[in-house]
Amino acid sequence: MASKVDARPKSALLIRKYLAEVAEMLRAVPVDRIVEAGSAIEAARRSGRRVFIFGNGGSAATAVHMACDLSKGAMVDGEPRIKAISLCDNLSLLSAWANDTDYQNVFAEQLENLLEEGDVAVGISASGNSANVLNAIELARSRGALTIGFCGFDGGKLARLVDIPVVVPGQRIEQVEDVHLMLEHMLTVLVRTRPEADSGD
């Protein structure tokens, strides 16, 4: 009977390669763009504007996570709370727009009801080419909202459409999504600590 080959060294090599690739991506993340995005969200906090966040699949999970963190994790004593809203939470509304019109409309039609001039719209798309994300960003721009895009690969159409493109230069969806989640955590920490930095503490 042939002995089984131990697959653990190969598995460990795969994991180390994955981690090395993510580390390389992180070194190339556009820090200035993250700071710009943080400034936009902080300005929305101070002016009472809302931050709408949306994406598909894993990016939808990141949108929900980001709305949670900005709403609660970015709270600062004595400062207004951030009005962060994920457009990925209401399955009934999402499926109604998808069924009755087209899936490309599921975010734009929600913004049609809610968006006001001066709000912030954050579209998340690893490819940068998700039609429903692009449609929502186009509507947001037409309404005078400030737009932010979390993208991967070469940024796709989203990077060229938004005011603040944050492009993660990765070539694997999983790794781009990994870093997008880290980006939302960076933004949460940034807007939570900025009032202290502004006061000189």
C-alpha positions as CSV (number, residue, x, y, z in Angstrom):
1,M,0.0,0.0,0.0
2,A,1.5,3.3,-1.1
3,S,2.0,5.9,1.7
4,K,0.2,9.1,1.6
5,V,2.2,12.2,0.6
6,D,2.3,14.8,3.4
7,A,0.6,17.9,1.9
8,R,1.4,20.2,4.8
9,P,4.6,21.7,3.4
10,K,2.9,22.6,0.1
11,S,-0.1,24.0,2.0
12,A,2.2,26.1,4.2
13,L,4.0,27.4,1.1
14,L,0.7,28.4,-0.5
15,I,-0.3,30.3,2.7
16,R,3.1,32.1,2.9
17,K,2.8,33.1,-0.8
18,Y,-0.7,34.4,-0.2
19,L,0.5,36.5,2.8
20,A,3.5,37.8,0.9
21,E,1.3,38.9,-2.0
22,V,-1.1,40.7,0.4
23,A,1.9,42.4,2.1
24,E,3.1,43.6,-1.3
25,M,-0.3,45.0,-2.1
26,L,-0.5,46.8,1.2
27,R,2.9,48.5,0.5
28,A,1.3,49.9,-2.7
29,V,-2.0,51.1,-1.2
30,P,-2.5,54.9,-2.0
31,V,-2.2,56.4,1.5
32,D,-3.0,59.9,0.3
33,R,-6.3,58.7,-1.2
34,I,-7.2,57.0,2.1
35,V,-6.6,60.3,3.9
36,E,-8.8,62.1,1.3
37,A,-11.6,59.6,1.9
38,G,-11.2,60.0,5.7
39,S,-11.5,63.8,5.3
40,A,-14.6,63.4,3.2
41,I,-16.3,61.2,5.8
42,E,-15.2,63.5,8.6
43,A,-16.7,66.5,6.7
44,A,-19.9,64.5,6.4
45,R,-19.9,63.9,10.1
46,R,-19.5,67.6,10.9
47,S,-22.1,68.8,8.5
48,G,-24.7,66.1,9.3
49,R,-24.6,64.6,5.8
50,R,-25.0,60.8,5.2
51,V,-22.5,58.2,4.0
52,F,-24.1,55.6,1.7
53,I,-22.1,52.4,1.1
54,F,-22.7,49.6,-1.4
55,G,-21.2,46.6,-3.3
56,N,-21.9,43.1,-4.4
57,G,-21.0,39.7,-2.9
58,G,-17.9,40.0,-0.7
59,S,-18.0,43.8,-1.3
60,A,-21.6,43.8,0.1
61,A,-20.3,42.3,3.3
62,T,-17.6,44.9,3.4
63,A,-20.2,47.6,2.9
64,V,-22.3,46.3,5.8
65,H,-19.2,46.0,8.0
66,M,-18.1,49.6,7.1
67,A,-21.5,51.0,7.9
68,C,-21.4,49.3,11.3
69,D,-17.9,50.5,12.1
70,L,-18.5,54.1,11.0
71,S,-21.8,54.3,12.9
72,K,-20.5,52.8,16.1
73,G,-16.7,52.3,16.0
74,A,-16.0,55.8,14.9
75,M,-17.9,57.5,17.7
76,V,-16.2,60.3,19.5
77,D,-17.4,61.9,22.8
78,G,-18.7,65.4,22.1
79,E,-18.7,64.9,18.3
80,P,-21.7,64.2,16.0
81,R,-22.1,60.5,15.0
82,I,-21.5,59.5,11.4
83,K,-24.8,58.7,9.6
84,A,-23.5,55.7,7.7
85,I,-26.0,53.6,5.8
86,S,-25.4,50.3,3.9
87,L,-27.6,49.8,0.8
88,C,-27.0,46.0,1.0
89,D,-29.1,45.3,4.1
90,N,-32.7,45.4,2.8
91,L,-33.1,42.1,0.9
92,S,-36.8,42.8,0.2
93,L,-36.0,46.1,-1.4
94,L,-33.0,44.8,-3.3
95,S,-35.0,41.9,-4.7
96,A,-38.0,44.1,-5.5
97,W,-35.8,46.4,-7.7
98,A,-34.0,43.5,-9.2
99,N,-37.2,41.6,-10.1
100,D,-39.3,44.5,-11.2
101,T,-36.6,46.4,-13.2
102,D,-33.0,45.2,-13.4
103,Y,-30.3,44.2,-11.0
104,Q,-28.3,47.1,-12.3
105,N,-30.7,49.4,-10.6
106,V,-30.7,48.0,-7.0
107,F,-28.5,50.7,-5.5
108,A,-29.3,53.7,-7.7
109,E,-33.0,53.3,-7.0
110,Q,-32.4,53.3,-3.3
111,L,-30.3,56.4,-3.6
112,E,-33.1,58.0,-5.6
113,N,-35.2,58.0,-2.4
114,L,-32.5,59.0,0.0
115,L,-29.6,60.9,-1.4
116,E,-29.2,64.7,-0.9
117,E,-26.6,67.1,-2.1
118,G,-23.5,67.0,0.0
119,D,-23.9,63.3,1.0
120,V,-21.1,60.8,0.4
121,A,-21.5,57.7,-1.7
122,V,-18.9,54.9,-1.3
123,G,-19.0,52.2,-4.1
124,I,-17.0,49.0,-3.6
125,S,-16.1,46.8,-6.5
126,A,-13.0,44.6,-6.8
127,S,-13.1,44.8,-10.6
128,G,-14.3,48.4,-10.7
129,N,-16.8,47.4,-13.3
130,S,-19.9,46.3,-11.4
131,A,-22.8,47.9,-13.4
132,N,-25.1,48.5,-10.4
133,V,-22.2,50.2,-8.5
134,L,-21.4,52.4,-11.5
135,N,-25.1,53.4,-11.9
136,A,-25.4,54.4,-8.3
137,I,-22.2,56.5,-8.5
138,E,-23.4,58.2,-11.6
139,L,-26.7,59.1,-9.9
140,A,-24.8,60.3,-6.8
141,R,-22.6,62.6,-9.0
142,S,-25.6,64.0,-10.7
143,R,-27.1,64.9,-7.3
144,G,-24.0,66.7,-6.0
145,A,-22.7,63.9,-3.7
146,L,-19.1,63.3,-3.1
147,T,-18.1,59.9,-4.4
148,I,-15.5,57.4,-3.2
149,G,-14.5,54.1,-4.9
150,F,-12.8,51.1,-3.5
151,C,-11.4,49.2,-6.5
152,G,-8.9,46.5,-7.4
153,F,-6.9,45.5,-10.4
154,D,-6.5,48.6,-12.6
155,G,-9.4,50.4,-10.9
156,G,-11.8,49.8,-13.8
157,K,-14.5,52.3,-14.7
158,L,-15.2,53.1,-11.1
159,A,-11.7,54.6,-10.5
160,R,-12.3,57.0,-13.4
161,L,-15.8,58.0,-12.3
162,V,-15.4,58.8,-8.6
163,D,-14.0,61.9,-6.9
164,I,-11.7,59.8,-4.7
165,P,-10.5,56.5,-6.2
166,V,-8.8,54.1,-3.7
167,V,-7.3,51.4,-6.0
168,V,-5.8,48.3,-4.4
169,P,-3.3,47.1,-7.0
170,G,-4.0,43.3,-6.7
171,Q,-4.9,40.7,-9.3
172,R,-6.9,38.3,-7.1
173,I,-10.4,39.0,-6.0
174,E,-9.9,37.4,-2.5
175,Q,-6.9,39.5,-1.8
176,V,-8.4,42.8,-3.0
177,E,-11.4,42.1,-0.7
178,D,-9.0,41.4,2.2
179,V,-7.4,44.8,1.7
180,H,-10.8,46.6,1.2
181,L,-11.8,45.4,4.6
182,M,-8.6,46.7,6.1
183,L,-9.2,50.0,4.3
184,E,-12.6,50.4,6.0
185,H,-10.9,49.7,9.3
186,M,-8.2,52.3,8.6
187,L,-10.9,54.9,7.8
188,T,-12.8,54.1,11.0
189,V,-9.6,54.6,13.1
190,L,-8.8,57.7,11.1
191,V,-12.1,59.5,11.6
192,R,-12.2,58.4,15.3
193,T,-8.8,59.9,16.1
194,R,-8.9,62.9,13.8
195,P,-10.8,65.2,16.3
196,E,-8.0,64.5,18.8
197,A,-5.3,65.3,16.3
198,D,-7.1,68.5,15.3
199,S,-7.2,69.6,18.9
200,G,-3.5,69.0,19.3
201,D,-4.0,66.2,22.0
